[in-house]
């Protein structure tokens, strides 16, 4: 969420796409590091982590794009 807030502060537009992209890339990098640490993918854990990390940035981006916020 901090990445999103910083992105909005820098871009000045809550509907900008790049804070969302940064949040997704950061989460995918985190999951890749988790895989390297554990030696295998834990699908249930990985899926839950991705959904939990990306859900609110996607919701905020979508609401901004349709003009709700």
VENQUIWO-V357848 format. One record per residue. N is the residue number from 1. RES is the residue in three letters. PHI is phi in whole degrees, 0 to 359 (* if undefined). OMEGA is omega as a letter, one per 20 degrees, with the letter a starting at -180 (NA if undefined). Layout:
((N;RES;PHI;OMEGA) (N;RES;PHI;OMEGA))
This chain:
((1;UNK;*;r) (2;UNK;298;r) (3;UNK;300;a) (4;UNK;296;a) (5;UNK;297;r) (6;UNK;296;r) (7;UNK;299;r) (8;UNK;293;r) (9;UNK;297;a) (10;UNK;283;a) (11;UNK;283;a) (12;UNK;78;a) (13;UNK;221;a) (14;UNK;293;r) (15;UNK;269;r) (16;UNK;294;a) (17;UNK;281;a) (18;UNK;294;r) (19;UNK;297;r) (20;UNK;294;r) (21;UNK;298;r) (22;UNK;297;r) (23;UNK;297;r) (24;UNK;292;r) (25;UNK;297;r) (26;UNK;298;r) (27;UNK;293;r) (28;UNK;296;r) (29;UNK;296;r) (30;UNK;299;r) (31;UNK;293;r) (32;UNK;295;r) (33;UNK;295;r) (34;UNK;299;r) (35;UNK;294;r) (36;UNK;295;r) (37;UNK;289;a) (38;UNK;272;r) (39;UNK;91;r) (40;UNK;202;r) (41;UNK;281;r) (42;UNK;251;a) (43;UNK;304;a) (44;UNK;298;a) (45;UNK;293;r) (46;UNK;298;r) (47;UNK;298;r) (48;UNK;297;r) (49;UNK;298;a) (50;UNK;296;a) (51;UNK;299;a) (52;UNK;295;a) (53;UNK;278;a) (54;UNK;256;a) (55;UNK;304;a) (56;UNK;291;r) (57;UNK;300;r) (58;UNK;292;r) (59;UNK;298;r) (60;UNK;297;r) (61;UNK;298;a) (62;UNK;297;r) (63;UNK;298;r) (64;UNK;292;a) (65;UNK;292;r) (66;UNK;270;r) (67;UNK;90;r) (68;UNK;284;r) (69;UNK;238;NA))
